[in-house]
Amino acid sequence: MCLAIPGKIIALDSLNASQALVDVVGVRRKVDLGLLQDAPPVPGDWVLIHVGFAMSKISEADAADQMRTLNMLGEVDAAMEEVRGYGLDYDIPDPSSRRWKQ
């Protein structure tokens, strides 16, 4: 099953405008924002993520609905496993560093 998971933008990478740090239920990972160049998200925005790519911006209410749906389908564990796989080759950045704009 293809999973799309909501995540909240925590910080933007000042060295790479197409990357952001997102929080998905307490798990922080880098995601690619390249598909949202026409309307780039900012810290605090919610995005729908699939295989490490932000696919669309969504509202906080839609994010909560999506998580409830995943929970009802019994797919939360699979979704979180997918999220944990994002950025395995990288250290998770500290958003307070100069590189990440909050």
C-alpha positions in Angstrom: 0.0 0.0 0.0 1.2 3.5 -0.8 1.3 5.7 2.3 1.2 9.4 2.5 1.9 10.8 5.9 1.4 14.3 7.3 4.4 16.2 8.7 4.9 19.6 10.1 7.8 21.7 8.7 10.2 22.5 11.5 13.0 24.3 9.6 14.2 25.0 6.1 17.7 24.2 5.0 19.4 27.5 4.2 22.0 25.7 2.0 19.5 23.7 0.0 16.1 25.4 -0.6 14.6 22.1 -1.6 15.1 20.4 1.8 13.3 20.8 5.1 13.3 19.2 8.5 9.8 17.8 9.3 8.2 16.3 12.4 6.0 13.3 12.0 4.5 12.4 15.4 7.8 13.1 17.1 10.1 11.6 14.5 12.2 14.2 12.7 13.5 13.7 9.2 14.6 15.6 6.1 12.2 15.7 3.2 12.5 17.0 -0.3 10.4 20.1 -1.1 11.2 20.1 -4.8 7.6 19.2 -5.9 6.3 22.3 -4.1 8.4 24.9 -5.8 5.4 26.9 -7.0 4.2 27.4 -3.4 7.0 26.5 -1.0 6.0 25.7 2.5 7.4 27.6 5.5 8.1 26.5 9.1 4.8 25.7 10.7 3.1 24.5 7.5 1.9 20.9 7.2 2.8 18.8 4.2 1.7 15.3 3.0 4.8 13.2 2.6 5.4 10.1 0.5 8.8 8.3 0.2 10.7 11.4 1.5 9.0 13.9 -0.8 6.5 16.6 0.2 3.7 16.0 -2.2 1.3 18.9 -1.2 0.6 21.4 1.6 -2.3 20.5 3.8 -4.1 22.1 6.8 -3.5 21.0 10.3 -7.1 19.6 10.4 -6.4 17.6 7.3 -3.2 16.3 8.9 -5.1 15.1 11.9 -7.7 13.5 9.6 -5.0 11.7 7.7 -3.4 10.3 10.9 -6.9 9.1 12.1 -7.5 7.4 8.8 -4.1 5.7 8.9 -4.9 4.6 12.4 -8.3 3.2 11.4 -6.7 1.3 8.6 -4.1 -0.2 10.9 -1.3 1.5 8.8 0.2 3.8 11.4 3.1 1.4 12.2 3.9 0.9 8.5 3.7 4.7 8.0 6.1 5.4 10.8 8.5 2.7 9.6 8.5 4.5 6.2 9.2 7.8 8.0 12.1 6.3 10.0 13.7 5.3 6.7 14.0 8.9 5.4 17.5 10.3 5.5 19.2 7.2 6.8 22.5 8.4 5.3 22.4 11.7 7.1 22.5 13.0 10.6 19.3 14.6 11.7 20.2 18.3 11.9 19.7 20.5 14.9 17.2 23.1 13.8 18.8 25.7 16.0 21.9 25.7 13.9 22.5 28.5 11.4 21.9 26.2 8.5 18.2 25.7 9.4 15.8 28.6 9.2 12.9 28.3 11.6 
